[in-house]
Amino acid sequence: MAIIGPEAYGAVSGGVVISGNAKGGDFASYRLAFGQGMNPGAWTQIGGDHGDQVDNNPLEFWDTAGLPDGLYSLQLTVVDHNQSLRQSTIQVTVDNKPPTIKLTYPPDGEKYEAPKDEWIVFNADVSDNFGIDRVEFFMDVFTNPFSVRYVAPYNDKLTFIYENPDTKKQEFRSQVLGTRTAWAVVYDKAGNKAESNKVRVTVTYKKPQ
């Protein structure tokens, strides 16, 4: 018997599916409970008692909304027919506060002229009360993020002058031509996210003589 999800010392937010094993022995029922801190002075049961054995599947649904952020213990208790108890406990961090993010570069309205300028540098200032998972950088001309950063510093550059691997010549990434909107999105370890301010950049192209 064990709790296998969420992972021990992981971060969670909102509604959490608790999964694991509750089976074997002289099984009669199981229940789940949570308490604040490493060694809780009190436990709150999650849902009711369950009479079916579970093997690597959901055990219970835990709604963390409204709980103070911080460290919690999750405890799985299996009750045998003779009323003896088997218990497994893990710790997780409840984090329902979203991170913050500000796109600090480039300045709104910045202009670039290719091929004299070869790229745009993007920088995001982010913070969170427990930990950042990743920062994704977007531009309206692309469907997906053009960059994803998992470690600080959270910056990267969008190169619009590149070497064509076939011709070995420098070429211009024409889809960035014109005035474009860029922004970034940050995710914390619990899955909370926030979107940055949006900036406009203008890219023109001057054909070399």
Backbone as a printed PyTorch tensor [residue, N CA C, xyz], in Angstrom:
tensor([[[  0.8450,  -1.1860,   0.0000],
         [  0.0000,   0.0000,   0.0000],
         [  0.8790,   1.2340,   0.0000]],

        [[  0.4490,   2.2290,  -0.7810],
         [  1.2630,   3.4350,  -0.8970],
         [  0.5070,   4.4920,  -1.6720]],

        [[  0.8740,   5.7480,  -1.4290],
         [  0.4250,   6.8670,  -2.2560],
         [  1.4960,   7.0680,  -3.3210]],

        [[  1.0980,   7.0230,  -4.5920],
         [  2.0770,   7.1870,  -5.6600],
         [  1.8960,   8.4980,  -6.4170]],

        [[  0.8040,   9.1690,  -6.2040],
         [  0.5790,  10.4660,  -6.8280],
         [ -0.3410,  11.3030,  -5.9520]],

        [[  0.0300,  12.5480,  -5.6960],
         [  1.1940,  13.2640,  -6.2010],
         [  2.5020,  12.7270,  -5.6300]],

        [[  3.6160,  13.1160,  -6.2420],
         [  4.9050,  12.6260,  -5.7740],
         [  5.2630,  13.2780,  -4.4500]],

        [[  6.0420,  12.5640,  -3.6630],
         [  6.4500,  13.0780,  -2.3500],
         [  7.2150,  14.3880,  -2.5010]],

        [[  6.8440,  15.3610,  -1.6950],
         [  7.4330,  16.7010,  -1.6580],
         [  7.2000,  17.4840,  -2.9530]],

        [[  6.2480,  17.0290,  -3.7730],
         [  5.8690,  17.7920,  -4.9440],
         [  4.9410,  18.9290,  -4.5650]],

        [[  4.6830,  19.8060,  -5.5250],
         [  3.7780,  20.9360,  -5.3160],
         [  2.4500,  20.6540,  -5.9970]],

        [[  1.3530,  21.0210,  -5.3350],
         [  0.0130,  20.7870,  -5.8690],
         [ -0.8150,  22.0530,  -5.7300]],

        [[ -1.8870,  22.1310,  -6.5350],
         [ -2.8060,  23.2640,  -6.4400],
         [ -4.1790,  22.8200,  -6.8960]],

        [[ -5.2120,  23.5480,  -6.4520],
         [ -6.5740,  23.2570,  -6.9050],
         [ -7.0100,  21.8520,  -6.5630]],

        [[ -7.6770,  21.2030,  -7.5150],
         [ -8.1380,  19.8380,  -7.3160],
         [ -7.0350,  18.8380,  -7.6130]],

        [[ -6.8090,  17.9170,  -6.6980],
         [ -5.7050,  16.9650,  -6.8150],
         [ -6.2590,  15.5380,  -6.7750]],

        [[ -5.9050,  14.7480,  -7.7720],
         [ -6.2450,  13.3250,  -7.7620],
         [ -5.1530,  12.5780,  -7.0110]],

        [[ -5.5310,  11.9160,  -5.9220],
         [ -4.5800,  11.1180,  -5.1550],
         [ -4.6870,   9.6800,  -5.6500]],

        [[ -3.5790,   9.1340,  -6.0970],
         [ -3.5830,   7.7720,  -6.6310],
         [ -2.6040,   6.8970,  -5.8590]],

        [[ -2.7860,   5.5920,  -5.9850],
         [ -1.8910,   4.6750,  -5.2930],
         [ -2.4490,   3.2850,  -5.1790]],

        [[ -1.9960,   2.5720,  -4.1430],
         [ -2.3970,   1.1910,  -3.8780],
         [ -3.0180,   1.0900,  -2.4840]],

        [[ -4.1540,   0.4460,  -2.4040],
         [ -4.7880,   0.1310,  -1.1170],
         [ -5.3670,  -1.2660,  -1.2640]],

        [[ -4.5900,  -2.2610,  -0.8430],
         [ -4.9930,  -3.6430,  -1.1180],
         [ -4.2040,  -4.5970,  -0.2210]],

        [[ -4.5110,  -5.8820,  -0.3890],
         [ -3.7310,  -6.9330,   0.2400],
         [ -4.0660,  -7.1630,   1.6930]],

        [[ -3.4430,  -8.1950,   2.2430],
         [ -3.6490,  -8.5340,   3.6420],
         [ -5.0930,  -8.9160,   3.9140]],

        [[ -5.5860,  -8.5110,   5.0460],
         [ -6.9700,  -8.7890,   5.4620],
         [ -7.8180,  -7.5420,   5.2300]],

        [[ -7.6890,  -6.9720,   4.0300],
         [ -8.2770,  -5.6770,   3.6820],
         [ -9.7760,  -5.6140,   3.9750]],

        [[-10.1620,  -4.5110,   4.6350],
         [-11.5800,  -4.2350,   4.8580],
         [-11.9880,  -2.9130,   4.2000]],

        [[-11.1600,  -1.8670,   4.3750],
         [-11.4700,  -0.5640,   3.7950],
         [-10.2300,   0.3230,   3.8460]],

        [[-10.3350,   1.4700,   3.1700],
         [ -9.2470,   2.4580,   3.2790],
         [ -9.8470,   3.8520,   3.3410]],

        [[ -9.0300,   4.7910,   3.8250],
         [ -9.4290,   6.2030,   3.8630],
         [ -8.1770,   7.0540,   3.7340]],

        [[ -8.4000,   8.3010,   3.3470],
         [ -7.3090,   9.2670,   3.2010],
         [ -7.5820,  10.4800,   4.0660]],

        [[ -6.4930,  11.0880,   4.5290],
         [ -6.6080,  12.2780,   5.3650],
         [ -5.4130,  13.1880,   5.1120]],

        [[ -5.5810,  14.4600,   5.4590],
         [ -4.4670,  15.4000,   5.3540],
         [ -4.3290,  16.1760,   6.6440]],

        [[ -3.1270,  16.6580,   6.8780],
         [ -2.8600,  17.5010,   8.0360],
         [ -1.7710,  18.4940,   7.6870]],

        [[ -1.7450,  19.6160,   8.3710],
         [ -0.7840,  20.6680,   8.0570],
         [  0.5520,  20.3780,   8.7300]],

        [[  1.6330,  20.5150,   7.9470],
         [  2.9710,  20.3470,   8.4910],
         [  3.5210,  18.9400,   8.3210]],

        [[  4.7470,  18.7570,   8.8200],
         [  5.4250,  17.4720,   8.7270],
         [  4.8240,  16.4380,   9.6770]],

        [[  4.4740,  16.8730,  10.8670],
         [  3.8620,  15.9890,  11.8630],
         [  2.5790,  16.6450,  12.3680]],

        [[  1.4910,  16.4940,  11.6290],
         [  0.2450,  17.2160,  11.9560],
         [ -0.2740,  16.8810,  13.3510]],

        [[ -0.7830,  17.9040,  14.0130],
         [ -1.4260,  17.6900,  15.3000],
         [ -2.8680,  17.2520,  15.1430]],

        [[ -3.4220,  17.4350,  13.9530],
         [ -4.7950,  17.0220,  13.6770],
         [ -4.8920,  16.6210,  12.2130]],

        [[ -5.8040,  15.6760,  11.9410],
         [ -6.0060,  15.1780,  10.5870],
         [ -7.4470,  15.4460,  10.1500]],

        [[ -7.6170,  15.7610,   8.8610],
         [ -8.9340,  15.9540,   8.2710],
         [ -9.1430,  14.8900,   7.1990]],

        [[-10.2000,  14.1030,   7.3380],
         [-10.4280,  13.0470,   6.3600],
         [-10.8820,  13.6350,   5.0330]],

        [[-10.4070,  13.0260,   3.9460],
         [-10.7840,  13.4290,   2.5940],
         [-11.8120,  12.4200,   2.0910]],

        [[-13.0310,  12.8470,   1.8740],
         [-14.0630,  11.9170,   1.4140],
         [-14.4440,  10.9290,   2.5050]],

        [[-14.9490,   9.7710,   2.0950],
         [-15.3990,   8.7740,   3.0580],
         [-14.5000,   7.5620,   3.1080]],

        [[-14.9630,   6.5100,   3.7790],
         [-14.2660,   5.2290,   3.7890],
         [-14.6250,   4.4630,   2.5200]],

        [[-13.6560,   3.7260,   1.9880],
         [-13.8440,   3.0020,   0.7270],
         [-13.6250,   1.5080,   0.9500]],

        [[-14.5610,   0.7070,   0.4810],
         [-14.4860,  -0.7300,   0.7170],
         [-13.8800,  -1.5310,  -0.4140]],

        [[-13.5290,  -0.8830,  -1.5230],
         [-12.9400,  -1.5910,  -2.6640],
         [-11.4210,  -1.4270,  -2.6700]],

        [[-10.7190,  -2.4920,  -2.9800],
         [ -9.2750,  -2.4280,  -3.0870],
         [ -8.8860,  -1.6980,  -4.3690]],

        [[ -7.7540,  -1.0080,  -4.3140],
         [ -7.2890,  -0.2010,  -5.4490],
         [ -5.8500,  -0.5820,  -5.7570]],

        [[ -5.5620,  -0.7510,  -7.0550],
         [ -4.2220,  -1.1130,  -7.4990],
         [ -3.7520,  -0.1160,  -8.5540]],

        [[ -2.8450,   0.7880,  -8.1480],
         [ -2.2820,   1.7900,  -9.0670],
         [ -3.3590,   2.5900,  -9.7890]],

        [[ -4.3070,   3.0880,  -9.0520],
         [ -5.4140,   3.8580,  -9.6100],
         [ -5.8120,   4.9740,  -8.6430]],

        [[ -6.7170,   5.8630,  -9.0740],
         [ -7.1450,   6.9390,  -8.1720],
         [ -7.7490,   6.4070,  -6.8750]],

        [[ -7.3590,   7.0370,  -5.7790],
         [ -7.8780,   6.6880,  -4.4610],
         [ -8.9290,   7.6860,  -3.9730]],

        [[ -8.6920,   8.9720,  -4.2620],
         [ -9.5610,  10.0250,  -3.7370],
         [ -9.2610,  11.3220,  -4.4640]],

        [[-10.1770,  12.2780,  -4.3650],
         [ -9.9950,  13.6120,  -4.9370],
         [ -9.8770,  14.6020,  -3.7940]],

        [[ -8.8300,  15.4160,  -3.8000],
         [ -8.5480,  16.3650,  -2.7210],
         [ -8.6410,  17.7820,  -3.2760]],

        [[ -9.5500,  18.5660,  -2.7430],
         [ -9.7190,  19.9600,  -3.1490],
         [ -8.9100,  20.8400,  -2.2040]],

        [[ -7.8110,  21.4000,  -2.7240],
         [ -6.9390,  22.2260,  -1.8770],
         [ -7.3210,  23.7030,  -1.8920]],

        [[ -8.3160,  24.0810,  -2.6910],
         [ -8.7310,  25.4890,  -2.7490],
         [ -9.1750,  25.9470,  -1.3670]],

        [[ -8.6900,  27.0800,  -0.9620],
         [ -9.0600,  27.6100,   0.3430],
         [ -8.1030,  27.2390,   1.4520]],

        [[ -7.2080,  26.2890,   1.2020],
         [ -6.2190,  25.9350,   2.2220],
         [ -5.0680,  26.9310,   2.2040]],

        [[ -4.5110,  27.2540,   3.3660],
         [ -3.3190,  28.1000,   3.3740],
         [ -2.1770,  27.3930,   2.6350]],

        [[ -1.3980,  28.1430,   1.8830],
         [ -0.2440,  27.5540,   1.2150],
         [  0.7560,  27.0440,   2.2490]],

        [[  1.4710,  25.9810,   1.8810],
         [  2.4910,  25.4580,   2.7830],
         [  2.5900,  23.9410,   2.7060]],

        [[  3.3530,  23.3760,   3.6320],
         [  3.6080,  21.9410,   3.6630],
         [  2.4540,  21.1970,   4.3360]],

        [[  2.0410,  20.0940,   3.6990],
         [  0.9790,  19.2500,   4.2390],
         [  1.4270,  17.7850,   4.1880]],

        [[  0.8580,  16.9830,   5.0720],
         [  1.0500,  15.5410,   5.0480],
         [ -0.2260,  14.8850,   4.5390]],

        [[ -0.0550,  13.9090,   3.6470],
         [ -1.1640,  13.0880,   3.1580],
         [ -0.9800,  11.6830,   3.7150]],

        [[ -2.0400,  11.1410,   4.3110],
         [ -1.9330,   9.8260,   4.9420],
         [ -2.9960,   8.8680,   4.4110]],

        [[ -2.5250,   7.7180,   3.9400],
         [ -3.3990,   6.6320,   3.5060],
         [ -3.4560,   5.5900,   4.6260]],

        [[ -4.6700,   5.2570,   5.0420],
         [ -4.8620,   4.2520,   6.0890],
         [ -5.6960,   3.0990,   5.5500]],

        [[ -5.1490,   1.8900,   5.6260],
         [ -5.8890,   0.6840,   5.2840],
         [ -6.3070,  -0.0050,   6.5750]],

        [[ -7.5890,  -0.2760,   6.6950],
         [ -8.1350,  -0.9460,   7.8780],
         [ -8.3830,  -2.4110,   7.5280]],

        [[ -7.8050,  -3.3200,   8.3110],
         [ -8.0450,  -4.7530,   8.1080],
         [ -9.2950,  -5.1840,   8.8760]],

        [[ -9.7800,  -6.3790,   8.5540],
         [-10.9940,  -6.8680,   9.2030],
         [-10.8370,  -7.0140,  10.7170]],

        [[ -9.6190,  -7.2290,  11.1820],
         [ -9.3870,  -7.3320,  12.6270],
         [ -9.1610,  -5.9630,  13.2730]],

        [[ -9.3990,  -4.8930,  12.4720],
         [ -9.2930,  -3.4920,  12.9180],
         [ -7.8530,  -2.9970,  13.0790]],

        [[ -6.8810,  -3.7940,  12.6540],
         [ -5.5060,  -3.2890,  12.6460],
         [ -5.3430,  -2.3180,  11.4800]],

        [[ -4.4010,  -1.3920,  11.6260],
         [ -4.2110,  -0.3190,  10.6440],
         [ -2.8640,  -0.4410,   9.9710]],

        [[ -2.8680,  -0.1720,   8.6620],
         [ -1.6270,  -0.0190,   7.9050],
         [ -1.6470,   1.3860,   7.3000]],

        [[ -0.5460,   2.1090,   7.4760],
         [ -0.5440,   3.5030,   7.0620],
         [  0.6750,   3.8470,   6.2080]],

        [[  0.4630,   4.7790,   5.2830],
         [  1.5330,   5.3210,   4.4420],
         [  1.3360,   6.8320,   4.3510]],

        [[  2.4100,   7.5870,   4.5620],
         [  2.3050,   9.0450,   4.6210],
         [  3.3490,   9.6950,   3.7180]],

        [[  2.9490,  10.7150,   2.9830],
         [  3.8920,  11.5370,   2.2130],
         [  3.6180,  13.0020,   2.5180]],

        [[  4.5760,  13.8410,   2.1620],
         [  4.4190,  15.2850,   2.3130],
         [  4.3490,  15.9530,   0.9390]],

        [[  3.4990,  16.9620,   0.8240],
         [  3.3810,  17.7600,  -0.3920],
         [  3.2500,  19.2310,  -0.0100]],

        [[  3.5220,  20.0920,  -0.9550],
         [  3.3700,  21.5300,  -0.7430],
         [  2.1470,  22.0270,  -1.4970]],

        [[  1.2230,  22.6280,  -0.7900],
         [  0.0580,  23.2580,  -1.4210],
         [  0.4470,  24.6750,  -1.8280]],

        [[  0.2650,  24.9780,  -3.0930],
         [  0.6230,  26.2910,  -3.6270],
         [ -0.4770,  26.7330,  -4.5860]],

        [[ -1.3890,  27.5440,  -4.1050],
         [ -2.4780,  28.0430,  -4.9410],
         [ -2.2660,  29.4890,  -5.3780]],

        [[ -1.0860,  30.0310,  -5.0750],
         [ -0.7900,  31.4100,  -5.4640],
         [ -0.0280,  31.4080,  -6.7840]],

        [[ -0.5340,  32.0720,  -7.8110],
         [  0.1650,  32.0720,  -9.1030],
         [  1.4660,  32.8640,  -9.0360]],

        [[  2.4070,  32.5410,  -9.9100],
         [  3.6510,  33.3240,  -9.9670],
         [  3.3940,  34.6840, -10.6010]],

        [[  4.4150,  35.5080, -10.6240],
         [  4.3330,  36.8080, -11.2920],
         [  5.3910,  36.8630, -12.3870]],

        [[  5.1140,  37.6440, -13.4190],
         [  6.0520,  37.7590, -14.5380],
         [  5.9160,  39.1210, -15.1880]],

        [[  7.0490,  39.6750, -15.5810],
         [  7.0710,  40.9290, -16.3310],
         [  8.1130,  40.7990, -17.4320]],

        [[  7.7010,  41.0940, -18.6630],
         [  8.6380,  41.1020, -19.7760],
         [  9.3780,  42.4340, -19.7350]],

        [[ 10.6580,  42.3880, -19.3550],
         [ 11.4330,  43.6100, -19.1590],
         [ 12.2240,  44.0260, -20.3900]],

        [[ 12.3290,  43.1280, -21.3580],
         [ 13.0270,  43.4420, -22.6030],
         [ 12.4760,  42.5480, -23.6940]],

        [[ 12.2440,  43.0770, -24.8930],
         [ 12.5850,  44.4100, -25.3940],
         [ 11.5800,  45.4560, -24.9360]],

        [[ 11.9410,  46.7340, -25.0540],
         [ 10.9840,  47.7900, -24.7340],
         [  9.8260,  47.7770, -25.7260]],

        [[  8.6730,  48.1780, -25.2670],
         [  7.5140,  48.2640, -26.1590],
         [  7.7940,  49.2820, -27.2590]],

        [[  7.5530,  48.8790, -28.5120],
         [  7.7740,  49.7780, -29.6460],
         [  9.1610,  49.7210, -30.2480]],

        [[ 10.0070,  48.8210, -29.7530],
         [ 11.3790,  48.7280, -30.2750],
         [ 11.3670,  48.3340, -31.7510]],

        [[ 12.3410,  48.9130, -32.5170],
         [ 12.4230,  48.6620, -33.9560],
         [ 13.7390,  47.9610, -34.2950]],

        [[ 13.6610,  47.0300, -35.2460],
         [ 14.8270,  46.2670, -35.6860],
         [ 14.8840,  46.2890, -37.2070]],

        [[ 16.1080,  46.3910, -37.7420],
         [ 16.2950,  46.3720, -39.1880],
         [ 17.2660,  45.2650, -39.5530]],

        [[ 16.7440,  44.2470, -40.2540],
         [ 17.5920,  43.1490, -40.7240],
         [ 18.1770,  43.5160, -42.0920]],

        [[ 19.3830,  43.0250, -42.4360],
         [ 20.2160,  42.1020, -41.6610],
         [ 21.1690,  42.7740, -40.6790]],

        [[ 21.0920,  44.1150, -40.5720],
         [ 21.9570,  44.7820, -39.5910],
         [ 21.6800,  44.2230, -38.2000]],

        [[ 20.4110,  44.0880, -37.8520],
         [ 20.0190,  43.4050, -36.6110],
         [ 19.7020,  41.9560, -36.9490]],

        [[ 20.2010,  41.0360, -36.1390],
         [ 20.0300,  39.6100, -36.4450],
         [ 19.0600,  38.9090, -35.5020]],

        [[ 18.7360,  39.5310, -34.3700],
         [ 17.8410,  38.8790, -33.4210],
         [ 17.2180,  39.8940, -32.4640]],

        [[ 16.2320,  39.4180, -31.7370],
         [ 15.6090,  40.1890, -30.6540],
         [ 15.8600,  39.4370, -29.3590]],

        [[ 16.3730,  40.1230, -28.3730],
         [ 16.5940,  39.5210, -27.0490],
         [ 15.3400,  39.7170, -26.2040]],

        [[ 14.8940,  38.6490, -25.5630],
         [ 13.7430,  38.6970, -24.6640],
         [ 14.1900,  38.3390, -23.2550]],

        [[ 13.6960,  39.0920, -22.2850],
         [ 14.0250,  38.8240, -20.8790],
         [ 12.7740,  38.9570, -20.0230]],

        [[ 12.5600,  37.9760, -19.1480],
         [ 11.4060,  37.9860, -18.2420],
         [ 11.8730,  37.9950, -16.8040]],

        [[ 11.2680,  38.8470, -16.0140],
         [ 11.5150,  38.9050, -14.5720],
         [ 10.3760,  38.1510, -13.8950]],

        [[ 10.6810,  37.0350, -13.2210],
         [  9.6430,  36.1840, -12.6440],
         [  9.9090,  35.9300, -11.1710]],

        [[  8.8470,  35.6060, -10.4420],
         [  8.9890,  35.2430,  -9.0300],
         [  7.8360,  34.3350,  -8.6280]],

        [[  8.0760,  33.5220,  -7.5890],
         [  7.0520,  32.6250,  -7.0700],
         [  7.3860,  32.3130,  -5.6280]],

        [[  6.3690,  31.9710,  -4.8430],
         [  6.5990,  31.7070,  -3.4230],
         [  7.2530,  30.3560,  -3.1700]],

        [[  7.2100,  29.4230,  -4.1670],
         [  7.8340,  28.1120,  -3.9500],
         [  8.8200,  27.7180,  -5.0440]],

        [[  8.4780,  27.9070,  -6.2960],
         [  9.4310,  27.5080,  -7.3250],
         [  8.8670,  27.6140,  -8.7220]],

        [[  9.7190,  28.0300,  -9.6710],
         [  9.3410,  28.1780, -11.0710],
         [  9.6040,  26.8710, -11.8120]],

        [[  8.6420,  26.4720, -12.6520],
         [  8.8390,  25.2970, -13.4940],
         [  9.4330,  25.6970, -14.8420]],

        [[  8.7980,  26.6750, -15.5240],
         [  9.3030,  27.0720, -16.8330],
         [  8.7080,  28.4180, -17.2380]],

        [[  9.3510,  29.0350, -18.2180],
         [  8.8550,  30.2640, -18.8380],
         [  8.8040,  30.0310, -20.3430]],

        [[  7.6700,  30.3270, -20.9520],
         [  7.4870,  30.1670, -22.3910],
         [  7.3800,  31.5460, -23.0390]],

        [[  8.0920,  31.7330, -24.1510],
         [  8.0780,  32.9960, -24.8780],
         [  7.2700,  32.8350, -26.1690]],

        [[  6.4060,  33.8200, -26.4260],
         [  5.5000,  33.7520, -27.5720],
         [  5.6240,  34.9980, -28.4510]],

        [[  5.2980,  34.7870, -29.7210],
         [  5.0860,  35.8980, -30.6540],
         [  3.8670,  35.5510, -31.4850]],

        [[  3.0580,  36.5700, -31.7950],
         [  1.7620,  36.2950, -32.4310],
         [  1.8530,  35.6060, -33.7860]],

        [[  3.0050,  35.6080, -34.4050],
         [  3.1520,  34.9840, -35.7090],
         [  3.3620,  33.4710, -35.6050]],

        [[  3.6860,  32.9770, -34.3890],
         [  3.9300,  31.5580, -34.1870],
         [  2.7940,  30.9160, -33.3990]],

        [[  2.4550,  29.6730, -33.7310],
         [  1.4130,  28.9450, -33.0110],
         [  1.9090,  28.4900, -31.6430]],

        [[  3.1590,  28.0500, -31.5770],
         [  3.7540,  27.5270, -30.3470],
         [  4.7990,  28.4870, -29.7970]],

        [[  5.2200,  28.3070, -28.5540],
         [  6.2930,  29.1490, -28.0240],
         [  7.5420,  29.0290, -28.8940]],

        [[  8.2250,  30.1400, -29.1070],
         [  9.4670,  30.0540, -29.8660],
         [ 10.6470,  29.7330, -28.9690]],

        [[ 10.4240,  29.7820, -27.6580],
         [ 11.4660,  29.4030, -26.7100],
         [ 10.8240,  28.9920, -25.3940]],

        [[ 11.4010,  27.9920, -24.7360],
         [ 10.9770,  27.5660, -23.4010],
         [ 12.2180,  27.4700, -22.5330]],

        [[ 12.1910,  28.1750, -21.4010],
         [ 13.3470,  28.1880, -20.4950],
         [ 12.9470,  27.5500, -19.1660]],

        [[ 13.7750,  26.5970, -18.7020],
         [ 13.4860,  25.8710, -17.4760],
         [ 14.3410,  26.3210, -16.2980]],

        [[ 15.3830,  27.0770, -16.5590],
         [ 16.2620,  27.5560, -15.4840],
         [ 16.5460,  29.0350, -15.7000]],

        [[ 16.8020,  29.7230, -14.5920],
         [ 17.1490,  31.1400, -14.6710],
         [ 18.5590,  31.2860, -15.2490]],

        [[ 18.8740,  32.3960, -15.9070],
         [ 17.9810,  33.5290, -16.1680],
         [ 16.9720,  33.1910, -17.2580]],

        [[ 15.7960,  33.7560, -17.1500],
         [ 14.7190,  33.4650, -18.0760],
         [ 14.7750,  34.4480, -19.2430]],

        [[ 15.7160,  34.1840, -20.1330],
         [ 15.8510,  35.0280, -21.3200],
         [ 16.2960,  34.1720, -22.5000]],

        [[ 16.0970,  34.6980, -23.6870],
         [ 16.5080,  34.0270, -24.9140],
         [ 16.4170,  35.0350, -26.0430]],

        [[ 16.8480,  34.6190, -27.2140],
         [ 16.7560,  35.5280, -28.3540],
         [ 16.0510,  34.8330, -29.5110]],

        [[ 15.2910,  35.6120, -30.2460],
         [ 14.6230,  35.1460, -31.4520],
         [ 15.4570,  35.6040, -32.6340]],

        [[ 16.1050,  34.6630, -33.2720],
         [ 16.9810,  34.9790, -34.3960],
         [ 16.1780,  35.0160, -35.6940]],

        [[ 16.3120,  36.1090, -36.4490],
         [ 15.6040,  36.1770, -37.7250],
         [ 16.5550,  36.2340, -38.9190]],

        [[ 17.8530,  36.2150, -38.6610],
         [ 18.8420,  35.9970, -39.7120],
         [ 19.5030,  34.6590, -39.4110]],

        [[ 19.4100,  33.7320, -40.3370],
         [ 19.9310,  32.3950, -40.0720],
         [ 20.6140,  31.8560, -41.3220]],

        [[ 21.4220,  30.8200, -41.1260],
         [ 22.1020,  30.1870, -42.2560],
         [ 21.2700,  29.0250, -42.7550]],

        [[ 20.8950,  29.0780, -44.0320],
         [ 20.1590,  27.9880, -44.6440],
         [ 21.0790,  26.7730, -44.7760]],

        [[ 20.7000,  25.6410, -44.1430],
         [ 21.5950,  24.4740, -44.1780],
         [ 21.7970,  23.9050, -45.5760]],

        [[ 20.8750,  24.2060, -46.5030],
         [ 21.0000,  23.6890, -47.8620],
         [ 21.9130,  24.5610, -48.7240]],

        [[ 21.6930,  25.8780, -48.6440],
         [ 22.4680,  26.7900, -49.4890],
         [ 23.7070,  27.3390, -48.7980]],

        [[ 23.7830,  27.1780, -47.4590],
         [ 24.8850,  27.7230, -46.6620],
         [ 24.9550,  29.2450, -46.7400]],

        [[ 23.8230,  29.8550, -47.0950],
         [ 23.7580,  31.3070, -47.1620],
         [ 22.8410,  31.8320, -46.0650]],

        [[ 23.1080,  33.0830, -45.6610],
         [ 22.2550,  33.6910, -44.6480],
         [ 20.9200,  34.0970, -45.2590]],

        [[ 19.8530,  33.8080, -44.5540],
         [ 18.5220,  34.1390, -45.0310],
         [ 17.7330,  34.8310, -43.9280]],

        [[ 16.6310,  35.4530, -44.3340],
         [ 15.7960,  36.2250, -43.4060],
         [ 14.5160,  35.4500, -43.0970]],

        [[ 14.1930,  35.3410, -41.8140],
         [ 12.9540,  34.6650, -41.3920],
         [ 11.8000,  35.6350, -41.6130]],

        [[ 11.2080,  35.5680, -42.8020],
         [ 10.2990,  36.6150, -43.2570],
         [  9.0090,  36.7010, -42.4400]],

        [[  8.6030,  35.6350, -41.7260],
         [  7.3330,  35.6970, -41.0080],
         [  7.3400,  36.6960, -39.8470]],

        [[  8.5280,  37.1460, -39.4130],
         [  8.5650,  38.1320, -38.3260],
         [  8.5000,  39.5530, -38.8610]],

        [[  8.4500,  39.7040, -40.1830],
         [  8.4380,  41.0340, -40.7930],
         [  7.1790,  41.7930, -40.3840]],

        [[  7.3520,  43.0660, -40.0700],
         [  6.2230,  43.9050, -39.6830],
         [  6.1890,  44.1530, -38.1860]],

        [[  5.0600,  44.6340, -37.7130],
         [  4.8890,  44.8910, -36.2790],
         [  4.2450,  43.6770, -35.6390]],

        [[  4.9380,  43.1210, -34.6560],
         [  4.5000,  41.8870, -34.0070],
         [  4.3240,  42.1100, -32.5140]],

        [[  3.4900,  41.2670, -31.9130],
         [  3.2510,  41.3170, -30.4740],
         [  3.9030,  40.1080, -29.8140]],

        [[  4.6070,  40.3550, -28.7180],
         [  5.2990,  39.2860, -28.0040],
         [  4.9380,  39.3340, -26.5260]],

        [[  4.9880,  38.1710, -25.8890],
         [  4.6940,  38.0660, -24.4580],
         [  5.3050,  36.7750, -23.9300]],

        [[  5.1930,  36.5540, -22.6320],
         [  5.7270,  35.3480, -22.0100],
         [  4.7240,  34.8160, -20.9870]],

        [[  4.7840,  33.5230, -20.7370],
         [  3.9240,  32.8640, -19.7520],
         [  4.8020,  32.0670, -18.8080]],

        [[  4.5500,  32.1960, -17.5100],
         [  5.3210,  31.4680, -16.5000],
         [  4.4240,  30.4420, -15.8110]],

        [[  4.9950,  29.2570, -15.5320],
         [  4.3290,  28.1940, -14.7830],
         [  5.1480,  27.8910, -13.5340]],

        [[  4.4720,  27.7500, -12.3960],
         [  5.2130,  27.3420, -11.2100],
         [  5.1410,  25.8270, -11.0430]],

        [[  5.8010,  25.3050,  -9.9980],
         [  5.9060,  23.8590,  -9.8000],
         [  4.5500,  23.2020,  -9.5480]],

        [[  3.5730,  23.9930,  -9.0910],
         [  2.2470,  23.4420,  -8.8200],
         [  1.3230,  23.5200, -10.0270]],

        [[  1.7940,  24.1110, -11.1190],
         [  0.9640,  24.2300, -12.3120],
         [  0.2260,  25.5460, -12.4360]],

        [[  0.3460,  26.4430, -11.4540],
         [ -0.2420,  27.7720, -11.5940],
         [  0.5140,  28.5410, -12.6770]],

        [[ -0.1800,  29.4240, -13.3720],
         [  0.4910,  30.1660, -14.4340],
         [  0.0580,  31.6240, -14.4420]],

        [[  0.8760,  32.4540, -15.0820],
         [  0.5730,  33.8750, -15.2390],
         [  1.1540,  34.3400, -16.5590]],

        [[  0.4880,  35.3140, -17.1530],
         [  0.9260,  35.8560, -18.4360],
         [  1.5130,  37.2450, -18.2260]],

        [[  2.5660,  37.5480, -18.9690],
         [  3.2460,  38.8300, -18.8340],
         [  2.5060,  39.9340, -19.5880]],

        [[  3.0260,  41.1360, -19.4550],
         [  2.6280,  42.2530, -20.3050],
         [  3.0040,  41.9380, -21.7510]],

        [[  2.3420,  42.5820, -22.6890],
         [  2.6490,  42.3840, -24.1090],
         [  3.4220,  43.5860, -24.6420]],

        [[  4.3860,  43.2930, -25.5080],
         [  5.1640,  44.3640, -26.1300],
         [  5.0700,  44.2200, -27.6460]],

        [[  5.1580,  45.3530, -28.3330],
         [  5.1470,  45.3650, -29.7890],
         [  6.5530,  45.6520, -30.3020]],

        [[  6.9840,  44.8800, -31.2800],
         [  8.2770,  45.1040, -31.9220],
         [  8.0480,  45.1600, -33.4280]],

        [[  8.8480,  45.9870, -34.0890],
         [  8.7200,  46.1240, -35.5430],
         [ 10.0290,  45.6930, -36.1930]],

        [[  9.9080,  44.7710, -37.1440],
         [ 11.0790,  44.2650, -37.8560],
         [ 10.9400,  44.6370, -39.3470]],

        [[ 11.9480,  45.3100, -39.8640],
         [ 11.9930,  45.6220, -41.2920],
         [ 13.2120,  44.9330, -41.9000]],

        [[ 13.1990,  44.8680, -43.2120],
         [ 14.3250,  44.2200, -43.9030],
         [ 14.8430,  45.1470, -45.0050]],

        [[ 16.1400,  45.4010, -44.9770],
         [ 16.7790,  46.2300, -45.9940],
         [ 17.7490,  45.3460, -46.7850]],

        [[ 17.4070,  45.1120, -48.0340],
         [ 18.2060,  44.2160, -48.8430],
         [ 19.6140,  44.7460, -49.0150]],

        [[ 20.6070,  43.9230, -48.7040],
         [ 22.0030,  44.3830, -48.8510],
         [ 22.3210,  44.7790, -50.2900]],

        [[ 23.1410,  45.8120, -50.4480],
         [ 23.5310,  46.2750, -51.7850],
         [ 24.5520,  45.3130, -52.4010]]])
